[in-house]
Amino acid sequence: MPKNKLTTKTPSKKPTKTKKQNQHLNAPSEKLPFLEKLDPEIYAKLQLTIREVIEKTLPKYKEWLNSAFREKIIGNDSSNGSLQNLDKVLVSAVNNSIKTAMGKALKEYDEQQGTMEKWFKMKFYDDVSDIRPESRAYYKYCVENFVTQFFTREKISGKKILDFGCGPGYFSKILAQRGAHITGIDRSAFLISKANELKQRLGLENVKFLQGDFLDFAKNVPSEKFDYIVAIDTIVSFDYCRQTHNHKDFTHALSEIRRVMKDEGRFFIIEAHPFFGQLAKGITLSKEGRFHGRLPNYKLADKAKDNPHHWFTLDEMTSALNENSLAICRIYEPDPSVELEKENPHLYRFYLKYPHLIVYEICKVKI
């Protein structure tokens, strides 16, 4: 008789307990005070992701609790507290996983910000007024030279331009000073802070800088908004520090780029040449003034483990674009500025022979 009473009581208590546990699972922040350092919007996004995972997981768990397989393992008698203990184990396991995952994410986030700050200090002056001498051969005499020569005031004045991966806003500034309306977005909070400092110092009213993920930003952007989209050294960093290519996320980004670009608009990918640009890293100069170099790792499969970037091969680039009804209208391999000849005549001649920069001009394909 006591046994029957106990068995009868257990089901009546179980719904209350399960509801309580679900509330606890949906609010993991109670035991994770270190998450207070996160930006509120980022924290809310993390919480939403956690809830979605839990909501997908718990039904499977409950289905297992009611299965014949569970009965063979535990039996029908709930009086020994086995089911309750399993619930506690589940709650504990989920919370521990969340704590570990978020702790790791925060560590990686801090490291990424440190990497971006280090990169910035190597390339630009602190006020973003100019490019440091050691980086001028590429950024100033190749990239800036193309941007200033191609995007003239006559071409872009009054146009809406998205600077995808704008960094500290150096190239956004050039486009804005020629009369374009610029929206710059970058994942790095540090780089966006530098971009906003630059905007304020120069009094640029036709520029808006946003920190965040492009795919989140694109959700709130109407279709066919931008005349031009530029990605300067951004696509090469899409798989930053990965040893494999995230094709799904990349094609998703391309699909959103196509949507927010006007039908007659253009998307420009501007970055170091996937072949010749990498070749320069292994260059040595002989006493006779001849260059010698090693072949680069052109394909991802041959990429060095310490290489954080992914230069897309022409095959990878055209395939991904084709999947999203985008096409390369033209490929530019620009010559460097003649100013480089004054600074380094040997390097200037080498860049003329082996282009260091590649530019993909991309347009929509009518479906």
Sine and cosine of phi, psi and omega as CSV:
sin_phi,cos_phi,sin_psi,cos_psi,sin_omega,cos_omega
0.00,0.00,-0.75,0.66,0.06,-1.00
-0.84,0.54,-0.60,0.80,-0.02,-1.00
-0.90,0.43,-0.65,0.76,0.02,-1.00
-0.90,0.43,-0.64,0.77,0.02,-1.00
-0.89,0.46,-0.67,0.74,-0.03,-1.00
-0.91,0.42,-0.66,0.75,0.02,-1.00
-0.91,0.42,-0.59,0.81,0.00,-1.00
-0.93,0.36,-0.60,0.80,-0.05,-1.00
-0.94,0.35,-0.58,0.81,-0.13,-0.99
-0.84,0.54,-0.75,0.67,0.00,-1.00
-0.88,0.48,-0.58,0.81,-0.03,-1.00
-0.92,0.39,-0.48,0.88,-0.01,-1.00
-1.00,0.08,-0.44,0.90,-0.14,-0.99
-0.87,0.49,-0.70,0.71,-0.02,-1.00
-0.86,0.51,-0.67,0.75,0.01,-1.00
-0.88,0.48,-0.70,0.72,-0.04,-1.00
-0.91,0.41,-0.66,0.75,-0.02,-1.00
-0.90,0.44,-0.65,0.76,0.02,-1.00
-0.89,0.46,-0.67,0.74,0.01,-1.00
-0.88,0.47,-0.67,0.74,-0.01,-1.00
-0.92,0.40,-0.63,0.78,0.02,-1.00
-0.88,0.47,-0.63,0.77,0.05,-1.00
-0.89,0.46,-0.65,0.76,0.00,-1.00
-0.91,0.42,-0.64,0.77,0.01,-1.00
-0.92,0.38,-0.55,0.84,-0.03,-1.00
-0.98,0.18,-0.09,1.00,0.02,-1.00
-0.74,-0.67,0.90,0.44,-0.06,-1.00
-0.93,0.38,-0.21,0.98,-0.08,-1.00
-0.92,0.40,-0.34,0.94,-0.03,-1.00
-0.85,0.53,-0.52,0.85,-0.05,-1.00
-0.95,-0.31,0.18,0.98,-0.05,-1.00
-0.79,-0.61,0.93,0.38,-0.05,-1.00
-0.89,0.46,-0.41,0.91,-0.04,-1.00
-0.92,0.39,-0.21,0.98,0.00,-1.00
-0.97,0.26,-0.14,0.99,0.00,-1.00
-0.88,0.47,-0.37,0.93,-0.01,-1.00
-0.96,0.28,-0.22,0.98,-0.02,-1.00
-0.97,0.25,0.50,-0.86,0.15,-0.99
-0.88,0.48,0.69,-0.72,-0.06,-1.00
-0.80,0.60,-0.64,0.77,-0.02,-1.00
-0.92,0.38,-0.65,0.76,0.02,-1.00
-0.92,0.40,-0.66,0.75,0.00,-1.00
-0.89,0.46,-0.68,0.74,0.01,-1.00
-0.89,0.46,-0.63,0.78,0.03,-1.00
-0.91,0.42,-0.66,0.75,0.04,-1.00
-0.89,0.46,-0.69,0.72,0.01,-1.00
-0.88,0.48,-0.68,0.73,0.01,-1.00
-0.88,0.48,-0.68,0.73,0.02,-1.00
-0.88,0.48,-0.68,0.73,0.00,-1.00
-0.89,0.46,-0.71,0.70,0.00,-1.00
-0.87,0.49,-0.66,0.75,-0.01,-1.00
-0.88,0.47,-0.67,0.74,0.02,-1.00
-0.90,0.44,-0.69,0.73,-0.02,-1.00
-0.91,0.41,-0.67,0.74,0.00,-1.00
-0.89,0.46,-0.51,0.86,0.05,-1.00
-0.98,0.20,-0.49,0.87,-0.09,-1.00
-0.99,0.12,-0.68,0.74,-0.11,-0.99
-0.87,0.49,-0.67,0.75,0.04,-1.00
-0.85,0.53,-0.62,0.79,0.05,-1.00
-0.90,0.43,-0.64,0.77,0.01,-1.00
-0.90,0.43,-0.70,0.71,-0.01,-1.00
-0.92,0.40,-0.58,0.81,0.05,-1.00
-0.89,0.46,-0.64,0.77,0.03,-1.00
-0.91,0.41,-0.62,0.79,0.00,-1.00
-0.87,0.48,-0.51,0.86,-0.03,-1.00
-1.00,-0.08,0.07,1.00,-0.09,-1.00
-1.00,0.10,0.33,-0.94,0.05,-1.00
-0.91,0.41,-0.53,0.85,0.01,-1.00
-0.88,0.47,-0.66,0.75,0.01,-1.00
-0.90,0.44,-0.62,0.78,-0.02,-1.00
-0.89,0.46,-0.59,0.81,0.02,-1.00
-0.92,0.39,-0.55,0.83,-0.03,-1.00
-0.99,0.16,-0.73,0.68,-0.11,-0.99
-0.98,-0.20,-0.56,0.83,-0.09,-1.00
1.00,-0.10,0.07,-1.00,-0.04,-1.00
-1.00,0.06,-0.30,0.95,-0.11,-0.99
-0.99,0.15,0.90,-0.44,0.01,-1.00
-1.00,-0.08,0.02,1.00,-0.11,-0.99
-0.92,0.38,-0.39,0.92,-0.03,-1.00
-0.99,0.14,0.00,1.00,0.07,-1.00
0.99,0.16,0.23,0.97,-0.04,-1.00
-0.88,0.48,-0.70,0.72,-0.03,-1.00
-0.91,0.40,-0.66,0.75,0.02,-1.00
-0.88,0.47,-0.64,0.77,0.00,-1.00
-0.91,0.42,-0.62,0.79,0.03,-1.00
-0.89,0.46,-0.63,0.78,0.05,-1.00
-0.88,0.48,-0.67,0.75,0.01,-1.00
-0.90,0.43,-0.64,0.76,0.03,-1.00
-0.88,0.47,-0.67,0.75,0.01,-1.00
-0.88,0.48,-0.76,0.65,-0.01,-1.00
-0.86,0.52,-0.71,0.70,-0.01,-1.00
-0.90,0.44,-0.69,0.73,-0.02,-1.00
-0.90,0.45,-0.68,0.73,-0.01,-1.00
-0.90,0.45,-0.73,0.68,-0.03,-1.00
-0.90,0.43,-0.63,0.78,0.03,-1.00
-0.91,0.41,-0.63,0.77,0.03,-1.00
-0.90,0.44,-0.68,0.74,0.01,-1.00
-0.89,0.45,-0.71,0.71,-0.02,-1.00
-0.88,0.47,-0.70,0.72,0.00,-1.00
-0.91,0.42,-0.72,0.69,-0.05,-1.00
-0.90,0.44,-0.69,0.72,-0.02,-1.00
-0.94,0.34,-0.62,0.79,0.06,-1.00
-0.87,0.50,-0.68,0.73,0.02,-1.00
-0.92,0.40,-0.66,0.75,0.01,-1.00
-0.89,0.46,-0.67,0.74,0.02,-1.00
-0.90,0.43,-0.64,0.77,0.01,-1.00
-0.89,0.45,-0.70,0.71,0.01,-1.00
-0.91,0.41,-0.60,0.80,0.02,-1.00
-0.89,0.45,-0.72,0.70,0.02,-1.00
-0.88,0.47,-0.66,0.75,0.00,-1.00
-0.91,0.41,-0.63,0.78,0.00,-1.00
-0.90,0.43,-0.67,0.74,0.03,-1.00
-0.89,0.47,-0.63,0.77,0.04,-1.00
-0.90,0.43,-0.63,0.78,0.03,-1.00
-0.90,0.43,-0.68,0.74,0.00,-1.00
-0.91,0.42,-0.63,0.77,0.02,-1.00
-0.91,0.42,-0.66,0.75,0.03,-1.00
-0.90,0.44,-0.70,0.72,0.02,-1.00
-0.87,0.50,-0.71,0.70,-0.03,-1.00
-0.87,0.49,-0.71,0.71,-0.06,-1.00
-0.93,0.36,-0.39,0.92,0.07,-1.00
-0.98,0.20,-0.48,0.88,-0.15,-0.99
-0.98,-0.19,-0.62,0.79,-0.15,-0.99
-0.83,-0.56,0.39,-0.92,0.19,-0.98
-0.95,0.31,0.39,-0.92,-0.15,-0.99
-0.87,0.50,-0.52,0.85,0.02,-1.00
-1.00,-0.03,0.15,0.99,0.02,-1.00
0.85,0.53,0.43,0.90,-0.01,-1.00
-0.97,0.25,-0.43,0.90,-0.03,-1.00
-0.32,-0.95,0.08,-1.00,-0.01,-1.00
-0.99,-0.16,0.66,-0.75,-0.02,-1.00
-0.91,0.42,0.52,-0.86,-0.07,-1.00
-0.80,0.60,-0.63,0.78,-0.06,-1.00
-0.93,0.35,-0.23,0.97,0.00,-1.00
-0.92,-0.40,0.06,1.00,-0.10,-1.00
-0.93,0.36,-0.56,0.83,-0.05,-1.00
-0.82,0.58,-0.67,0.74,-0.02,-1.00
-1.00,-0.01,-0.86,0.51,-0.14,-0.99
-0.93,0.37,-0.66,0.75,-0.07,-1.00
-1.00,0.03,-0.78,0.63,-0.12,-0.99
-0.99,0.11,-0.24,0.97,0.07,-1.00
-0.94,-0.35,-0.90,0.43,-0.08,-1.00
-0.92,0.39,-0.83,0.55,-0.04,-1.00
-0.88,0.48,-0.59,0.81,0.01,-1.00
-0.88,0.48,-0.68,0.73,0.02,-1.00
-0.92,0.39,-0.72,0.69,-0.04,-1.00
-0.86,0.52,-0.72,0.69,-0.04,-1.00
-0.94,0.33,-0.56,0.83,-0.01,-1.00
-0.97,0.23,-0.58,0.81,-0.09,-1.00
-1.00,0.06,-0.74,0.67,-0.08,-1.00
-1.00,-0.01,0.97,0.24,-0.01,-1.00
-0.97,0.23,0.31,-0.95,0.02,-1.00
-0.86,0.51,-0.65,0.76,-0.01,-1.00
-0.88,0.48,-0.54,0.84,-0.06,-1.00
-0.99,0.15,-0.60,0.80,-0.19,-0.98
-0.89,-0.45,-0.11,0.99,-0.01,-1.00
-0.84,0.54,0.81,-0.59,-0.02,-1.00
0.99,0.12,-0.11,0.99,-0.01,-1.00
-0.99,0.13,0.43,-0.90,0.06,-1.00
-0.99,-0.14,0.82,-0.57,-0.07,-1.00
-0.81,-0.58,0.74,-0.68,0.13,-0.99
-0.99,-0.16,0.86,-0.51,0.09,-1.00
-1.00,-0.09,0.99,-0.10,-0.10,-1.00
-0.99,0.14,0.96,-0.29,-0.11,-0.99
0.99,0.14,0.83,0.56,-0.17,-0.99
-0.96,0.29,-0.26,0.97,-0.02,-1.00
0.86,0.51,-0.70,-0.71,-0.04,-1.00
-0.99,0.15,0.14,0.99,0.11,-0.99
1.00,0.10,0.23,0.97,-0.07,-1.00
-0.88,0.47,-0.73,0.68,-0.03,-1.00
-0.99,0.15,-0.46,0.89,0.12,-0.99
-0.86,0.51,-0.65,0.76,0.00,-1.00
-0.86,0.51,-0.71,0.70,-0.02,-1.00
-0.87,0.49,-0.69,0.72,-0.01,-1.00
-0.93,0.37,-0.63,0.77,-0.01,-1.00
-0.92,0.40,-0.61,0.79,0.00,-1.00
-0.93,0.37,-0.21,0.98,0.05,-1.00
-0.98,-0.18,0.24,0.97,0.15,-0.99
0.99,-0.10,0.04,1.00,0.01,-1.00
-0.99,0.13,0.39,-0.92,0.09,-1.00
-0.99,-0.14,0.91,-0.41,-0.18,-0.98
-0.96,-0.29,0.71,-0.70,0.23,-0.97
-0.89,-0.45,0.89,-0.45,0.01,-1.00
-0.94,-0.34,0.70,-0.71,0.03,-1.00
-0.74,-0.68,0.63,-0.77,0.02,-1.00
-0.45,-0.89,0.52,-0.85,0.00,-1.00
-0.96,0.29,-0.45,0.89,-0.12,-0.99
-0.99,0.16,0.88,-0.48,0.05,-1.00
-0.90,0.43,-0.59,0.81,0.00,-1.00
-0.90,0.44,-0.73,0.68,-0.04,-1.00
-0.92,0.39,-0.60,0.80,0.04,-1.00
-0.92,0.40,-0.58,0.81,0.06,-1.00
-0.89,0.46,-0.63,0.78,0.04,-1.00
-0.92,0.38,-0.62,0.78,0.02,-1.00
-0.90,0.44,-0.67,0.75,0.00,-1.00
-0.94,0.35,-0.56,0.83,0.09,-1.00
-0.89,0.47,-0.68,0.74,0.02,-1.00
-0.90,0.44,-0.70,0.71,0.02,-1.00
-0.85,0.53,-0.72,0.69,-0.03,-1.00
-0.92,0.39,-0.67,0.74,-0.04,-1.00
-0.90,0.44,-0.62,0.79,-0.04,-1.00
-1.00,-0.02,-0.14,0.99,-0.01,-1.00
0.91,0.41,0.65,0.76,-0.02,-1.00
-0.99,0.11,0.92,-0.39,-0.03,-1.00
-1.00,-0.06,-0.22,0.98,-0.05,-1.00
-0.98,-0.19,0.46,0.89,0.02,-1.00
-0.75,-0.67,0.66,-0.75,0.09,-1.00
-0.74,-0.67,0.82,-0.58,0.00,-1.00
-0.94,-0.33,0.72,-0.70,-0.03,-1.00
-0.79,-0.61,0.64,-0.77,0.06,-1.00
-0.97,-0.23,0.80,-0.60,0.03,-1.00
0.40,-0.92,-0.09,-1.00,0.00,-1.00
-1.00,0.07,0.70,-0.71,-0.06,-1.00
-0.85,0.52,-0.65,0.76,-0.06,-1.00
-0.91,0.41,-0.56,0.83,0.08,-1.00
-0.94,0.35,-0.66,0.75,0.02,-1.00
-0.89,0.45,-0.68,0.73,-0.10,-1.00
-0.90,0.44,-0.44,0.90,-0.01,-1.00
-0.85,0.53,-0.50,0.86,-0.06,-1.00
-0.98,-0.21,0.16,0.99,-0.02,-1.00
-0.98,-0.19,0.79,-0.61,0.03,-1.00
-0.92,0.40,0.41,-0.91,0.01,-1.00
-0.91,0.41,0.49,-0.87,0.06,-1.00
0.81,0.58,0.74,0.67,-0.03,-1.00
-1.00,0.00,-0.62,0.79,-0.18,-0.98
-0.97,-0.24,0.64,-0.77,0.09,-1.00
-0.98,0.21,-0.63,0.78,0.01,-1.00
-0.71,-0.71,0.57,-0.82,0.18,-0.98
-0.81,-0.59,0.80,-0.60,0.02,-1.00
-0.88,-0.47,0.67,-0.75,0.05,-1.00
-0.78,-0.63,0.99,-0.13,-0.06,-1.00
-0.99,-0.16,0.93,-0.38,-0.05,-1.00
0.82,0.57,0.57,0.82,-0.01,-1.00
-0.97,-0.24,-0.74,0.67,-0.03,-1.00
-0.90,0.44,-0.57,0.82,0.02,-1.00
-0.90,0.44,-0.37,0.93,0.00,-1.00
-0.98,-0.19,0.12,0.99,-0.06,-1.00
-0.88,0.48,-0.63,0.78,0.02,-1.00
-0.98,-0.21,0.60,0.80,-0.11,-0.99
-0.79,0.62,0.84,-0.55,0.05,-1.00
0.92,0.39,0.20,0.98,0.10,-1.00
-1.00,-0.09,0.48,-0.88,0.09,-1.00
-0.99,-0.13,-0.10,1.00,0.06,-1.00
-0.78,-0.62,0.40,-0.92,-0.03,-1.00
-1.00,0.00,0.78,-0.63,0.03,-1.00
-1.00,0.06,0.99,0.15,-0.12,-0.99
-0.91,0.42,-0.61,0.79,-0.06,-1.00
-0.89,0.46,-0.76,0.66,-0.01,-1.00
-0.92,0.40,-0.59,0.81,-0.01,-1.00
-0.91,0.41,-0.72,0.69,0.00,-1.00
-0.93,0.38,-0.53,0.85,0.07,-1.00
-0.90,0.44,-0.68,0.73,0.04,-1.00
-0.88,0.47,-0.67,0.75,0.02,-1.00
-0.90,0.43,-0.60,0.80,0.01,-1.00
-0.91,0.42,-0.60,0.80,0.03,-1.00
-0.95,0.30,-0.59,0.81,0.07,-1.00
-0.87,0.49,-0.69,0.72,0.02,-1.00
-0.88,0.48,-0.66,0.76,-0.05,-1.00
-0.92,0.40,-0.69,0.72,-0.09,-1.00
-0.99,0.12,-0.12,0.99,0.02,-1.00
-1.00,-0.02,0.65,-0.76,0.02,-1.00
-0.89,0.45,0.38,-0.92,-0.06,-1.00
-0.85,0.53,-0.60,0.80,0.02,-1.00
-0.99,-0.15,0.20,0.98,-0.03,-1.00
-0.97,0.25,0.08,-1.00,0.00,-1.00
-0.69,-0.72,0.61,-0.79,0.05,-1.00
-0.91,-0.40,0.84,-0.54,-0.03,-1.00
-0.92,-0.38,0.86,-0.51,0.15,-0.99
-0.98,-0.20,0.88,-0.47,-0.08,-1.00
-0.84,-0.54,0.88,-0.47,-0.02,-1.00
-0.31,-0.95,0.09,-1.00,0.02,-1.00
-0.86,0.50,0.62,-0.79,-0.01,-1.00
-0.86,0.52,0.77,-0.64,-0.07,-1.00
-0.89,0.46,-0.33,0.95,0.03,-1.00
-0.93,-0.37,-0.91,0.42,-0.10,-1.00
-0.93,0.38,-0.58,0.81,0.00,-1.00
-0.88,0.47,-0.58,0.81,0.04,-1.00
-0.98,0.20,-0.47,0.88,0.01,-1.00
-0.87,0.49,-0.59,0.81,-0.05,-1.00
-0.89,0.46,-0.41,0.91,-0.02,-1.00
-0.92,0.38,-0.41,0.91,-0.01,-1.00
-0.97,-0.25,0.32,0.95,-0.10,-1.00
-0.98,0.18,0.68,-0.73,0.18,-0.98
-0.80,-0.60,0.47,-0.88,-0.05,-1.00
-0.92,-0.40,0.83,-0.55,-0.01,-1.00
-0.99,0.16,0.18,-0.98,0.01,-1.00
-0.89,0.45,-0.45,0.89,0.01,-1.00
-0.99,0.15,0.02,1.00,0.01,-1.00
0.99,0.11,0.28,0.96,0.02,-1.00
-0.99,-0.12,0.59,-0.81,0.03,-1.00
-1.00,-0.02,0.62,-0.78,0.10,-1.00
-0.76,-0.65,0.66,-0.75,-0.03,-1.00
-0.52,-0.85,0.23,-0.97,0.06,-1.00
-0.97,-0.23,0.44,-0.90,0.01,-1.00
-0.94,0.35,0.62,-0.79,-0.03,-1.00
-0.99,0.15,0.16,-0.99,0.11,-0.99
-1.00,0.04,1.00,0.05,-0.11,-0.99
-0.95,0.33,-0.63,0.78,-0.03,-1.00
-0.99,-0.12,0.50,-0.86,-0.03,-1.00
-0.86,0.51,-0.57,0.82,-0.02,-1.00
-0.89,0.46,-0.43,0.90,-0.02,-1.00
-0.98,-0.20,0.16,0.99,-0.05,-1.00
-0.93,0.36,0.68,-0.73,0.04,-1.00
-0.91,0.41,0.56,-0.83,-0.05,-1.00
-0.89,0.45,-0.45,0.89,-0.01,-1.00
-1.00,-0.02,0.13,0.99,0.02,-1.00
-1.00,-0.03,0.92,-0.39,-0.09,-1.00
-0.98,0.17,-0.16,0.99,-0.10,-1.00
-0.97,-0.25,0.23,-0.97,0.05,-1.00
-0.72,-0.69,0.98,-0.20,0.10,-0.99
-0.99,0.16,0.88,-0.48,-0.02,-1.00
-0.94,0.35,0.71,-0.70,0.15,-0.99
-0.95,0.31,0.29,-0.96,0.01,-1.00
-0.88,0.48,-0.57,0.83,0.02,-1.00
-0.91,0.42,-0.71,0.70,0.01,-1.00
-0.89,0.46,-0.70,0.72,-0.05,-1.00
-0.90,0.43,-0.76,0.65,-0.04,-1.00
-0.92,0.40,-0.58,0.81,0.01,-1.00
-0.91,0.42,-0.72,0.69,-0.02,-1.00
-0.91,0.42,-0.64,0.77,0.02,-1.00
-0.92,0.39,-0.67,0.74,-0.01,-1.00
-0.87,0.49,-0.60,0.80,0.02,-1.00
-0.89,0.46,-0.38,0.93,-0.06,-1.00
-0.91,-0.41,0.40,0.92,0.03,-1.00
0.82,0.57,0.67,0.74,0.11,-0.99
-0.86,-0.51,0.48,-0.88,-0.03,-1.00
-0.62,-0.78,0.51,-0.86,0.08,-1.00
-0.99,0.16,0.91,-0.42,0.03,-1.00
-0.97,0.24,-0.61,0.79,-0.05,-1.00
-0.34,-0.94,0.52,-0.85,0.12,-0.99
-0.91,-0.41,0.80,-0.60,0.05,-1.00
-0.97,-0.26,0.63,-0.77,0.15,-0.99
-0.81,-0.59,0.97,0.24,-0.23,-0.97
-0.91,0.42,0.56,-0.83,0.16,-0.99
-0.96,0.28,0.47,-0.88,0.03,-1.00
-0.96,0.29,0.25,-0.97,0.07,-1.00
-0.90,0.44,0.56,-0.83,0.03,-1.00
-0.90,0.43,-0.29,0.96,0.04,-1.00
-0.88,0.47,-0.48,0.88,0.01,-1.00
-0.91,0.42,-0.51,0.86,-0.01,-1.00
-0.88,0.47,-0.59,0.81,0.02,-1.00
-0.93,0.37,-0.58,0.81,-0.06,-1.00
-0.99,0.11,-0.65,0.76,-0.06,-1.00
-0.48,-0.88,1.00,0.07,-0.08,-1.00
-0.87,0.49,-0.59,0.81,0.01,-1.00
-0.90,0.43,-0.71,0.70,-0.01,-1.00
-0.92,0.39,-0.61,0.79,0.02,-1.00
-0.86,0.51,-0.72,0.69,0.00,-1.00
-0.91,0.41,-0.59,0.81,0.02,-1.00
-0.91,0.42,-0.68,0.73,0.01,-1.00
-0.92,0.40,-0.50,0.86,0.06,-1.00
-0.93,0.38,-0.58,0.82,-0.03,-1.00
-0.99,0.14,-0.64,0.77,-0.02,-1.00
-0.82,-0.57,0.99,-0.15,-0.07,-1.00
-0.83,0.56,0.74,-0.68,-0.01,-1.00
-1.00,-0.03,-0.32,0.95,-0.08,-1.00
-0.87,-0.50,0.57,-0.82,0.12,-0.99
-0.77,-0.64,0.61,-0.79,0.01,-1.00
-0.75,-0.66,0.83,-0.55,0.09,-1.00
-0.98,-0.18,0.86,-0.50,0.14,-0.99
-0.99,-0.11,0.88,-0.48,-0.19,-0.98
-0.87,-0.49,0.67,-0.74,0.00,-1.00
-0.77,-0.63,0.20,-0.98,0.04,-1.00
-0.98,0.20,0.55,-0.83,0.15,-0.99
-0.97,-0.24,0.82,-0.58,-0.03,-1.00
-0.92,0.39,0.78,-0.62,-0.04,-1.00
-1.00,0.03,0.00,0.00,0.00,0.00
